[in-house]
Amino acid sequence: MSAGYRKEGVLCVVPWAINPFRGDKFEELWTPVAEAALDFGATGWALFRSQEGQLDFIQHAYFPTKADWDRYWYSDELSEARVSVQNHYQVPLLPTFHTVAGMGFLDPAAVAAAAQ
């Protein structure tokens, strides 16, 4: 039921502090950009939004190496996307990098099949 993850690669985390009244528009504009990490070799991505204030977002991207992240983050496409939303977020953007020590998730289809 659990799909495992090999202990390799890097998790890149970008905390976004969004300006008031811009959260919905930022989510609309940035979700496809966050997903574009897959086009640059990411093995996974996520964009999380705080339920409380709705102005804090956390972007995750899983890459084989930090160099792969850099290729994504500093690409022309991402540079242009950051400029297009520059009035939506507060600076500085300070990505952090984490070694993946372990990770897993439940496969909903496998859980449903096991319950039958």
DSSP file (Angstrom, degrees, kcal/mol; ACC not computed):
  #  RESIDUE AA STRUCTURE BP1 BP2  ACC     N-H-->O    O-->H-N    N-H-->O    O-->H-N    TCO  KAPPA ALPHA  PHI   PSI    X-CA   Y-CA   Z-CA
    1    1 A M              0   0    0      0, 0.0   106,-2.3     0, 0.0     2,-0.5   0.000 360.0 360.0 360.0 -20.1    0.0    0.0    0.0
    2    2 A S  E     -A  106   0A   0    104,-0.2     2,-0.7   108,-0.1   104,-0.2  -0.844 360.0-150.1-104.0 132.8    2.9    2.3    0.5
    3    3 A A  E     -A  105   0A   0    102,-2.0   102,-0.9    -2,-0.5     2,-0.0  -0.902  26.0-148.9 -97.5 117.6    5.0    3.6   -2.4
    4    4 A G  E     -A  104   0A   0     -2,-0.7     2,-0.4   100,-0.2   100,-0.2  -0.194   4.6-138.5 -84.5 174.9    8.5    4.2   -1.1
    5    5 A Y        -     0   0    0     98,-0.8    98,-0.4    -2,-0.0     2,-0.0  -0.999  21.4-117.7-135.6 131.0   11.1    6.7   -2.1
    6    6 A R        -     0   0    0     -2,-0.4     2,-2.2     1,-0.1    96,-0.1  -0.355  31.4-111.4 -66.8 148.6   14.8    6.0   -2.5
    7    7 A K  S    S+     0   0    0     94,-0.1     2,-0.3    -2,-0.0    -1,-0.1  -0.480  84.1  91.3 -82.6  71.2   17.1    7.8   -0.1
    8    8 A E        +     0   0    0     -2,-2.2     2,-0.1    91,-0.0    57,-0.1  -0.977  54.8  46.4-154.6 162.5   18.7   10.0   -2.7
    9    9 A G  S    S-     0   0    0     55,-0.3    91,-1.2    -2,-0.3     2,-0.4  -0.426  74.0 -82.5  97.4-174.8   18.2   13.4   -4.3
   10   10 A V  E     -BC  63  99B   0     53,-3.1    53,-2.6    89,-0.2     2,-0.6  -0.991  20.1-141.5-137.2 140.0   17.4   16.7   -2.8
   11   11 A L  E     -BC  62  98B   0     87,-3.2    87,-2.4    -2,-0.4     2,-0.5  -0.905  18.1-158.3 -98.7 125.1   14.3   18.5   -1.6
   12   12 A C  E     -BC  61  97B   0     49,-3.0    49,-1.6    -2,-0.6     2,-0.5  -0.916   8.6-167.0-105.2 127.8   14.2   22.2   -2.6
   13   13 A V  E     -BC  60  96B   0     83,-2.7    83,-2.5    -2,-0.5    47,-0.2  -0.961   8.6-174.3-120.8 127.4   11.8   24.3   -0.4
   14   14 A V  E     -B   59   0B   0     45,-2.5    45,-2.7    -2,-0.5     2,-0.6  -0.963  12.6-153.3-120.9 113.8   10.8   27.8   -1.3
   15   15 A P  E     -B   58   0B   0      0, 0.0     2,-0.5     0, 0.0    79,-0.4  -0.772  13.0-160.1 -85.7 124.3    8.7   29.7    1.3
   16   16 A W  E     -B   57   0B   0     41,-3.0    41,-2.5    -2,-0.6     2,-0.7  -0.910   9.2-162.4-106.7 125.7    6.6   32.3   -0.4
   17   17 A A  E     -B   56   0B   0     -2,-0.5    73,-3.1    73,-0.5     2,-0.3  -0.934  20.7-154.2-105.5 109.5    5.1   35.3    1.6
   18   18 A I  B     -E   89   0C   0     37,-3.1    71,-0.3    -2,-0.7     5,-0.1  -0.599  14.9-113.3 -92.1 144.3    2.3   36.7   -0.5
   19   19 A N    >   -     0   0    0     69,-2.9     3,-1.7    -2,-0.3     4,-0.3  -0.387  50.3 -79.3 -70.1 150.1    1.1   40.3   -0.3
   20   20 A P  T 3  S+     0   0    0      0, 0.0    -1,-0.1     0, 0.0    35,-0.0  -0.159 114.7  12.2 -52.9 142.2   -2.4   40.8    1.0
   21   21 A F  T 3  S+     0   0    0     -3,-0.1     4,-0.2     1,-0.1    -2,-0.1   0.583 109.0  88.5  67.3  13.8   -5.3   40.2   -1.5
   22   22 A R    <>  +     0   0    0     -3,-1.7     4,-2.7    66,-0.1     5,-0.2   0.415  53.6  96.5-116.7  -1.1   -2.9   38.5   -3.9
   23   23 A G  H  > S+     0   0    0     -4,-0.3     4,-2.6     1,-0.2     5,-0.2   0.906  84.8  46.4 -60.4 -47.1   -3.1   34.9   -2.7
   24   24 A D  H  > S+     0   0    0      1,-0.2     4,-2.2     2,-0.2    -1,-0.2   0.920 115.7  45.8 -63.4 -43.9   -5.7   33.6   -5.1
   25   25 A K  H  > S+     0   0    0      2,-0.2     4,-2.6     1,-0.2     5,-0.2   0.903 112.0  51.5 -67.6 -40.6   -4.0   35.2   -8.1
   26   26 A F  H  X S+     0   0    0     -4,-2.7     4,-3.4     2,-0.2     5,-0.3   0.941 110.0  49.7 -60.5 -46.2   -0.5   33.9   -7.1
   27   27 A E  H  X S+     0   0    0     -4,-2.6     4,-1.9    -5,-0.2    -2,-0.2   0.924 112.1  48.3 -58.1 -44.5   -1.9   30.4   -6.7
   28   28 A E  H  < S+     0   0    0     -4,-2.2    -1,-0.2     1,-0.2    -2,-0.2   0.911 119.4  37.8 -61.7 -44.2   -3.4   30.6  -10.1
   29   29 A L  H  X S+     0   0    0     -4,-2.6     4,-0.5     1,-0.1    -2,-0.2   0.863 120.3  43.0 -77.8 -36.8   -0.3   31.9  -11.8
   30   30 A W  H  X S+     0   0    0     -4,-3.4     4,-2.9    -5,-0.2     5,-0.3   0.761  93.0  76.5 -89.2 -24.4    2.4   29.9   -9.9
   31   31 A T  H  X S+     0   0    0     -4,-1.9     4,-2.3    -5,-0.3     5,-0.2   0.924  99.4  44.6 -55.0 -48.2    0.9   26.4   -9.8
   32   32 A P  H  > S+     0   0    0      0, 0.0     4,-1.3     0, 0.0    -1,-0.2   0.836 113.1  52.4 -65.6 -28.6    1.8   25.7  -13.4
   33   33 A V  H  < S+     0   0    0     -4,-0.5     4,-0.3    -3,-0.2    -2,-0.2   0.906 109.5  48.2 -71.4 -41.4    5.2   27.1  -12.9
   34   34 A A  H >< S+     0   0    0     -4,-2.9     3,-1.5     1,-0.2     4,-0.2   0.912 111.0  51.5 -62.7 -42.0    5.8   24.9   -9.9
   35   35 A E  H >< S+     0   0    0     -4,-2.3     3,-2.1    -5,-0.3     4,-0.3   0.796  93.1  74.6 -64.8 -28.4    4.6   21.9  -11.9
   36   36 A A  G >X S+     0   0    0     -4,-1.3     3,-1.3     1,-0.3     4,-0.5   0.640  71.8  85.6 -62.3 -12.9    7.1   22.8  -14.7
   37   37 A A  G X4>S+     0   0    0     -3,-1.5     5,-2.1    -4,-0.3     3,-1.4   0.849  80.4  63.7 -54.6 -32.4    9.8   21.5  -12.4
   38   38 A L  G X45S+     0   0    0     -3,-2.1     3,-1.3     1,-0.3    -1,-0.3   0.835  94.8  58.5 -61.4 -32.2    8.9   18.1  -13.9
   39   39 A D  G <45S+     0   0    0     -3,-1.3    -1,-0.3    -4,-0.3    -2,-0.2   0.666 105.4  51.3 -69.7 -15.9   10.0   19.4  -17.3
   40   40 A F  G <<5S-     0   0    0     -3,-1.4    -1,-0.3    -4,-0.5    -2,-0.2   0.178 132.5 -84.4-108.5  15.1   13.5   20.1  -15.8
   41   41 A G  T < 5S+     0   0    0     -3,-1.3    -3,-0.2     1,-0.3    -2,-0.1   0.508  74.8 151.0 100.2   5.0   14.0   16.6  -14.3
   42   42 A A      < -     0   0    0     -5,-2.1    -1,-0.3    21,-0.1    21,-0.3  -0.387  38.3-151.7 -66.3 148.9   12.2   16.9  -11.0
   43   43 A T  S    S-     0   0    0     19,-2.9     2,-0.3     1,-0.3    20,-0.2   0.485  76.6  -2.8 -97.6  -6.0   10.8   13.6   -9.7
   44   44 A G  E     -D   62   0B   0     18,-1.0    18,-2.6    -7,-0.0     2,-0.3  -0.956  59.9-169.9-173.9 161.3    8.0   15.4   -7.8
   45   45 A W  E     -D   61   0B   0     -2,-0.3     2,-0.3    16,-0.2    16,-0.2  -0.975   3.0-178.6-153.7 160.5    6.6   18.8   -6.9
   46   46 A A  E     -D   60   0B   0     14,-2.2    14,-3.0    -2,-0.3     2,-0.4  -0.961  14.8-156.9-159.7 149.8    4.1   20.4   -4.6
   47   47 A L  E     -D   59   0B   0     -2,-0.3     2,-0.3    12,-0.2    12,-0.2  -0.962  19.8-166.9-130.5 114.7    2.7   23.8   -3.8
   48   48 A F  E     -D   58   0B   0     10,-3.0    10,-2.2    -2,-0.4     2,-0.4  -0.792   4.9-158.5-105.1 143.5    1.1   24.1   -0.4
   49   49 A R  E     -D   57   0B   0     -2,-0.3     8,-0.2     8,-0.2     2,-0.0  -0.981  25.3-113.5-123.3 132.2   -1.0   27.0    0.8
   50   50 A S        -     0   0    0      6,-3.0     4,-0.3    -2,-0.4     6,-0.1  -0.351  15.5-151.6 -60.8 136.0   -1.6   27.9    4.5
   51   51 A Q  S    S+     0   0    0      2,-0.1    -1,-0.1     3,-0.1     0, 0.0   0.743  87.9  53.0 -79.5 -23.6   -5.2   27.4    5.6
   52   52 A E  S    S+     0   0    0      1,-0.1    -1,-0.1     4,-0.1    -2,-0.0   0.993 127.5   7.7 -79.8 -70.4   -5.0   30.1    8.2
   53   53 A G  S    S-     0   0    0      1,-0.0    -2,-0.1     3,-0.0    -1,-0.1   0.705  82.0-146.6 -87.1 -19.0   -3.8   33.3    6.7
   54   54 A Q  S    S+     0   0    0     -4,-0.3    -3,-0.1     2,-0.1    -1,-0.0   0.545  79.6  89.6  64.3   9.9   -3.9   32.0    3.1
   55   55 A L        +     0   0    0    -32,-0.0   -37,-3.1    -6,-0.0     2,-0.6   0.434  65.5  83.7-113.0  -1.9   -0.9   34.2    2.3
   56   56 A D  E     +B   17   0B   0    -39,-0.2    -6,-3.0    -6,-0.1     2,-0.3  -0.906  54.9 178.0-106.0 125.1    1.9   31.7    3.1
   57   57 A F  E     -BD  16  49B   0    -41,-2.5   -41,-3.0    -2,-0.6     2,-0.4  -0.907  14.7-158.2-120.4 150.3    2.8   29.2    0.4
   58   58 A I  E     -BD  15  48B   0    -10,-2.2   -10,-3.0    -2,-0.3     2,-0.5  -0.988   7.9-158.2-129.3 122.8    5.5   26.5    0.4
   59   59 A Q  E     -BD  14  47B   0    -45,-2.7   -45,-2.5    -2,-0.4     2,-0.4  -0.872   9.0-169.8-101.0 129.7    6.9   25.2   -2.8
   60   60 A H  E     +BD  13  46B   0    -14,-3.0   -14,-2.2    -2,-0.5     2,-0.3  -0.938   7.9 175.7-116.1 142.1    8.5   21.8   -2.8
   61   61 A A  E     -BD  12  45B   0    -49,-1.6   -49,-3.0    -2,-0.4     2,-0.6  -0.972  18.1-149.8-143.9 133.0   10.5   20.2   -5.7
   62   62 A Y  E     +BD  11  44B   0    -18,-2.6   -19,-2.9    -2,-0.3   -18,-1.0  -0.907  25.4 170.9-104.8 119.4   12.4   16.9   -5.6
   63   63 A F  E     -B   10   0B   0    -53,-2.6   -53,-3.1    -2,-0.6   -21,-0.1  -0.900  43.5-123.1-126.0 154.3   15.4   16.8   -7.9
   64   64 A P  S    S+     0   0    0      0, 0.0   -55,-0.3     0, 0.0     2,-0.3   0.878  96.6   4.8 -61.7 -36.8   18.2   14.3   -8.3
   65   65 A T  S  > S-     0   0    0    -56,-0.1     4,-1.4   -55,-0.1     3,-0.3  -0.954  71.2-114.3-143.8 161.7   20.8   17.0   -7.6
   66   66 A K  H  > S+     0   0    0     -2,-0.3     4,-2.7     1,-0.2     5,-0.2   0.842 116.4  62.3 -63.7 -32.8   20.9   20.7   -6.5
   67   67 A A  H  > S+     0   0    0      1,-0.2     4,-2.0     2,-0.2    -1,-0.2   0.862 100.6  52.6 -61.2 -35.1   22.4   21.4  -10.0
   68   68 A D  H  > S+     0   0    0     -3,-0.3     4,-1.6     2,-0.2    -1,-0.2   0.899 108.7  49.9 -66.8 -39.8   19.2   20.2  -11.5
   69   69 A W  H  X S+     0   0    0     -4,-1.4     4,-3.3     1,-0.2     3,-0.3   0.943 108.8  52.4 -59.9 -47.3   17.2   22.5   -9.3
   70   70 A D  H  X S+     0   0    0     -4,-2.7     4,-2.6     1,-0.2    -2,-0.2   0.884 105.1  55.1 -57.7 -39.8   19.5   25.4  -10.4
   71   71 A R  H  < S+     0   0    0     -4,-2.0    -1,-0.2     2,-0.2    -2,-0.2   0.885 115.3  40.0 -61.6 -38.3   18.8   24.6  -14.0
   72   72 A Y  H >< S+     0   0    0     -4,-1.6     3,-1.3    -3,-0.3     6,-0.4   0.962 118.1  45.1 -70.5 -55.5   15.1   24.9  -13.3
   73   73 A W  H 3< S+     0   0    0     -4,-3.3    -2,-0.2     1,-0.3    -3,-0.2   0.828 119.5  40.0 -64.9 -35.4   15.2   27.9  -11.0
   74   74 A Y  T 3< S+     0   0    0     -4,-2.6    -1,-0.3    -5,-0.3    -2,-0.2   0.274  88.6 120.3 -99.8  11.2   17.6   30.0  -13.1
   75   75 A S  S <> S-     0   0    0     -3,-1.3     4,-2.5     1,-0.1     5,-0.2  -0.291  77.5-112.7 -68.9 160.4   16.1   29.1  -16.5
   76   76 A D  H  > S+     0   0    0      1,-0.2     4,-2.5     2,-0.2     5,-0.2   0.900 117.5  55.5 -58.6 -40.9   14.7   31.8  -18.7
   77   77 A E  H  > S+     0   0    0      1,-0.2     4,-1.9     2,-0.2    -1,-0.2   0.921 111.9  40.8 -60.1 -46.5   11.2   30.4  -18.2
   78   78 A L  H  > S+     0   0    0     -6,-0.4     4,-2.7     2,-0.2    -1,-0.2   0.864 112.4  55.0 -73.9 -34.8   11.4   30.6  -14.4
   79   79 A S  H  X S+     0   0    0     -4,-2.5     4,-1.8     1,-0.2    -2,-0.2   0.928 111.2  45.3 -61.6 -44.0   13.1   34.0  -14.4
   80   80 A E  H  X S+     0   0    0     -4,-2.5     4,-2.1    -5,-0.2    -2,-0.2   0.888 111.9  52.4 -66.0 -39.0   10.3   35.4  -16.6
   81   81 A A  H  X S+     0   0    0     -4,-1.9     4,-1.0    -5,-0.2    -2,-0.2   0.913 107.8  50.8 -64.9 -41.8    7.7   33.8  -14.4
   82   82 A R  H >< S+     0   0    0     -4,-2.7     3,-0.5     1,-0.2    -1,-0.2   0.902 110.6  49.8 -62.2 -39.6    9.2   35.3  -11.2
   83   83 A V  H >< S+     0   0    0     -4,-1.8     3,-1.2     1,-0.2     4,-0.2   0.891 105.6  57.3 -64.1 -38.4    9.1   38.7  -12.9
   84   84 A S  H 3< S+     0   0    0     -4,-2.1    -1,-0.2     1,-0.3    -2,-0.2   0.726 117.0  33.6 -68.0 -20.4    5.5   38.2  -13.9
   85   85 A V  T XX S+     0   0    0     -4,-1.0     3,-2.5    -3,-0.5     4,-0.7   0.201  82.1 117.2-114.9  15.1    4.5   37.7  -10.2
   86   86 A Q  T <4 S+     0   0    0     -3,-1.2     3,-0.4     1,-0.3    -2,-0.1   0.754  75.2  52.3 -60.9 -26.0    7.0   40.0   -8.6
   87   87 A N  T 34 S+     0   0    0     -4,-0.2    -1,-0.3     1,-0.2    -2,-0.1   0.417 101.9  64.0 -88.6   4.2    4.3   42.3   -7.2
   88   88 A H  T <4 S+     0   0    0     -3,-2.5   -69,-2.9   -70,-0.1     2,-0.3   0.678 101.8  44.2 -96.0 -21.1    2.5   39.3   -5.6
   89   89 A Y  B  < S-E   18   0C   0     -4,-0.7     2,-0.3    -3,-0.4   -71,-0.2  -0.829  75.8-116.2-128.5 162.1    5.2   38.2   -3.1
   90   90 A Q        -     0   0    0    -73,-3.1   -73,-0.5    -2,-0.3    -3,-0.0  -0.723  46.5 -97.1 -94.0 145.1    7.6   39.7   -0.6
   91   91 A V  S    S+     0   0    0     -2,-0.3     2,-0.1   -75,-0.1   -75,-0.0  -0.730  83.3  60.3-103.8 157.7   11.3   39.4   -1.1
   92   92 A P        -     0   0    0      0, 0.0     2,-0.6     0, 0.0    -2,-0.1   0.461  58.3-158.0 -87.1 157.2   13.8   37.9   -0.4
   93   93 A L        -     0   0    0     -2,-0.1   -77,-0.1   -77,-0.1    -2,-0.1  -0.891  11.9-174.4 -93.1 122.1   13.1   34.4   -1.7
   94   94 A L        -     0   0    0     -2,-0.6   -81,-0.0   -79,-0.4    -3,-0.0  -0.763   6.3-161.6-123.7  85.9   15.4   32.0    0.2
   95   95 A P        -     0   0    0      0, 0.0     2,-0.3     0, 0.0   -81,-0.2  -0.336   7.9-155.5 -61.8 145.8   15.2   28.4   -1.1
   96   96 A T  E     -C   13   0B   0    -83,-2.5   -83,-2.7     2,-0.0     2,-0.4  -0.889   3.7-141.7-120.6 157.7   16.6   25.8    1.3
   97   97 A F  E     -C   12   0B   0     -2,-0.3     2,-0.4   -85,-0.2   -85,-0.2  -0.962  15.5-174.7-127.1 135.6   17.9   22.4    0.4
   98   98 A H  E     -C   11   0B   0    -87,-2.4   -87,-3.2    -2,-0.4     2,-0.3  -0.983  25.9-124.5-132.2 137.4   17.4   19.1    2.2
   99   99 A T  E     -C   10   0B   0     -2,-0.4     2,-0.8   -89,-0.2   -89,-0.2  -0.646  35.5-117.3 -74.7 135.4   18.8   15.7    1.7
  100  100 A V        +     0   0    0    -91,-1.2     3,-0.1    -2,-0.3    -1,-0.1  -0.669  37.3 174.0 -78.8 111.3   16.0   13.2    1.4
  101  101 A A        -     0   0    0     -2,-0.8     2,-0.2     1,-0.4    -1,-0.2   0.682  67.0 -31.9 -90.3 -21.4   16.4   10.8    4.3
  102  102 A G        +     0   0    0     -3,-0.1    -1,-0.4   -96,-0.1     2,-0.3  -0.823  60.6 176.9 170.7 153.1   13.2    8.9    3.7
  103  103 A M        +     0   0    0    -98,-0.4   -98,-0.8    -2,-0.2     2,-0.3  -0.968   4.8 164.6-165.5 152.1    9.7    9.5    2.3
  104  104 A G  E     -A    4   0A   0     -2,-0.3     2,-0.3  -100,-0.2  -100,-0.2  -0.977  10.1-167.6-163.1 170.1    6.5    7.6    1.6
  105  105 A F  E     -A    3   0A   0   -102,-0.9  -102,-2.0    -2,-0.3     2,-0.4  -0.974  29.9-103.0-158.1 161.9    2.9    8.0    0.8
  106  106 A L  E     -A    2   0A   0     -2,-0.3  -104,-0.2  -104,-0.2     3,-0.1  -0.770  26.6-134.5 -91.7 136.1   -0.2    5.8    0.6
  107  107 A D    >>  -     0   0    0   -106,-2.3     4,-2.2    -2,-0.4     3,-0.5  -0.815  12.4-151.9 -87.4 109.5   -1.5    4.9   -2.8
  108  108 A P  H 3> S+     0   0    0      0, 0.0     4,-2.4     0, 0.0     5,-0.2   0.840  94.2  53.5 -54.4 -36.7   -5.3    5.5   -2.6
  109  109 A A  H 3> S+     0   0    0      1,-0.2     4,-2.3     2,-0.2     5,-0.2   0.907 109.7  47.5 -65.2 -40.7   -6.0    2.9   -5.3
  110  110 A A  H <> S+     0   0    0     -3,-0.5     4,-2.2     2,-0.2    -1,-0.2   0.879 111.4  51.0 -68.3 -37.0   -4.1    0.3   -3.3
  111  111 A V  H  X S+     0   0    0     -4,-2.2     4,-1.5     2,-0.2    -2,-0.2   0.931 111.7  47.4 -64.3 -44.8   -5.8    1.2   -0.1
  112  112 A A  H  X S+     0   0    0     -4,-2.4     4,-0.7    -5,-0.2    -2,-0.2   0.898 112.3  49.5 -63.6 -41.1   -9.2    0.9   -1.8
  113  113 A A  H >< S+     0   0    0     -4,-2.3     3,-0.7     1,-0.2    -1,-0.2   0.885 109.9  50.9 -66.4 -38.6   -8.3   -2.5   -3.3
  114  114 A A  H 3< S+     0   0    0     -4,-2.2    -1,-0.2     1,-0.2    -2,-0.2   0.792 104.6  58.3 -69.3 -27.8   -7.1   -3.8    0.0
  115  115 A A  H 3<        0   0    0     -4,-1.5    -1,-0.2     1,-0.2    -2,-0.2   0.675 360.0 360.0 -75.9 -17.0  -10.3   -2.8    1.7
  116  116 A Q    <<        0   0    0     -3,-0.7    -1,-0.2    -4,-0.7    -2,-0.2   0.461 360.0 360.0 -83.3 360.0  -12.4   -4.9   -0.6
